[in-house]
């Protein structure tokens, strides 16, 4: 598997597309689905990371956002 991956990494885009076009349709669809899933996951991680970075300072410095953390250790759901 590793040898094949190294081979694929050295291929040009044109060569890679030509190889994919030689595959049966079911395999081509599977490759497309895996590629799209990979792109979506990468985009989601990037977006979430950027959002967390953007809000980190605000969360750390704005006491209104952390006001309820003082009661986190209270037994909120326990019956009294």
CNS distance restraints for C-alpha pairs under 8 A (distance, minus, plus):
assign (resid   1 and name CA) (resid   5 and name CA) 6.27 0.50 0.50
assign (resid   2 and name CA) (resid   6 and name CA) 6.25 0.50 0.50
assign (resid   3 and name CA) (resid   7 and name CA) 6.24 0.50 0.50
assign (resid   4 and name CA) (resid   8 and name CA) 6.18 0.50 0.50
assign (resid   5 and name CA) (resid   9 and name CA) 6.18 0.50 0.50
assign (resid   6 and name CA) (resid  10 and name CA) 6.45 0.50 0.50
assign (resid   7 and name CA) (resid  11 and name CA) 6.54 0.50 0.50
assign (resid   8 and name CA) (resid  16 and name CA) 7.15 0.50 0.50
assign (resid  11 and name CA) (resid  15 and name CA) 5.79 0.50 0.50
assign (resid  11 and name CA) (resid  16 and name CA) 5.98 0.50 0.50
assign (resid  12 and name CA) (resid  16 and name CA) 6.15 0.50 0.50
assign (resid  13 and name CA) (resid  17 and name CA) 6.17 0.50 0.50
assign (resid  14 and name CA) (resid  18 and name CA) 6.20 0.50 0.50
assign (resid  15 and name CA) (resid  19 and name CA) 6.21 0.50 0.50
assign (resid  16 and name CA) (resid  20 and name CA) 6.23 0.50 0.50
assign (resid  17 and name CA) (resid  21 and name CA) 6.13 0.50 0.50
assign (resid  18 and name CA) (resid  22 and name CA) 6.58 0.50 0.50
assign (resid  19 and name CA) (resid  23 and name CA) 7.04 0.50 0.50
assign (resid  20 and name CA) (resid  28 and name CA) 6.39 0.50 0.50
assign (resid  21 and name CA) (resid  28 and name CA) 7.37 0.50 0.50
assign (resid  23 and name CA) (resid  27 and name CA) 6.14 0.50 0.50
assign (resid  23 and name CA) (resid  28 and name CA) 6.17 0.50 0.50
assign (resid  24 and name CA) (resid  28 and name CA) 6.36 0.50 0.50
assign (resid  25 and name CA) (resid  29 and name CA) 6.13 0.50 0.50
assign (resid  26 and name CA) (resid  30 and name CA) 6.23 0.50 0.50
assign (resid  27 and name CA) (resid  31 and name CA) 6.23 0.50 0.50
assign (resid  28 and name CA) (resid  32 and name CA) 6.28 0.50 0.50
assign (resid  29 and name CA) (resid  33 and name CA) 6.10 0.50 0.50
assign (resid  30 and name CA) (resid  34 and name CA) 6.15 0.50 0.50
assign (resid  31 and name CA) (resid  35 and name CA) 6.07 0.50 0.50
assign (resid  32 and name CA) (resid  36 and name CA) 6.11 0.50 0.50
assign (resid  33 and name CA) (resid  37 and name CA) 6.08 0.50 0.50
assign (resid  34 and name CA) (resid  38 and name CA) 6.11 0.50 0.50
assign (resid  35 and name CA) (resid  39 and name CA) 6.23 0.50 0.50
assign (resid  36 and name CA) (resid  40 and name CA) 6.12 0.50 0.50
assign (resid  37 and name CA) (resid  41 and name CA) 6.14 0.50 0.50
assign (resid  38 and name CA) (resid  42 and name CA) 6.14 0.50 0.50
assign (resid  39 and name CA) (resid  43 and name CA) 6.08 0.50 0.50
assign (resid  40 and name CA) (resid  44 and name CA) 6.04 0.50 0.50
assign (resid  41 and name CA) (resid  45 and name CA) 6.13 0.50 0.50
assign (resid  42 and name CA) (resid  46 and name CA) 6.12 0.50 0.50
assign (resid  43 and name CA) (resid  47 and name CA) 6.05 0.50 0.50
assign (resid  44 and name CA) (resid  48 and name CA) 6.06 0.50 0.50
assign (resid  45 and name CA) (resid  49 and name CA) 5.96 0.50 0.50
assign (resid  46 and name CA) (resid  50 and name CA) 6.14 0.50 0.50
assign (resid  47 and name CA) (resid  51 and name CA) 6.17 0.50 0.50
assign (resid  48 and name CA) (resid  52 and name CA) 6.10 0.50 0.50
assign (resid  49 and name CA) (resid  53 and name CA) 6.13 0.50 0.50
assign (resid  50 and name CA) (resid  54 and name CA) 6.08 0.50 0.50
assign (resid  51 and name CA) (resid  55 and name CA) 6.26 0.50 0.50
assign (resid  52 and name CA) (resid  56 and name CA) 5.83 0.50 0.50
assign (resid  53 and name CA) (resid  57 and name CA) 7.78 0.50 0.50
assign (resid  54 and name CA) (resid  58 and name CA) 7.96 0.50 0.50
assign (resid  55 and name CA) (resid  59 and name CA) 6.07 0.50 0.50
assign (resid  56 and name CA) (resid  60 and name CA) 6.17 0.50 0.50
assign (resid  57 and name CA) (resid  61 and name CA) 6.10 0.50 0.50
assign (resid  58 and name CA) (resid  62 and name CA) 5.56 0.50 0.50
assign (resid  59 and name CA) (resid  63 and name CA) 7.76 0.50 0.50
assign (resid  59 and name CA) (resid  65 and name CA) 6.12 0.50 0.50
assign (resid  59 and name CA) (resid  66 and name CA) 7.13 0.50 0.50
assign (resid  62 and name CA) (resid  66 and name CA) 7.07 0.50 0.50
assign (resid  63 and name CA) (resid  67 and name CA) 5.72 0.50 0.50
assign (resid  66 and name CA) (resid  70 and name CA) 7.87 0.50 0.50
assign (resid  68 and name CA) (resid  72 and name CA) 6.91 0.50 0.50
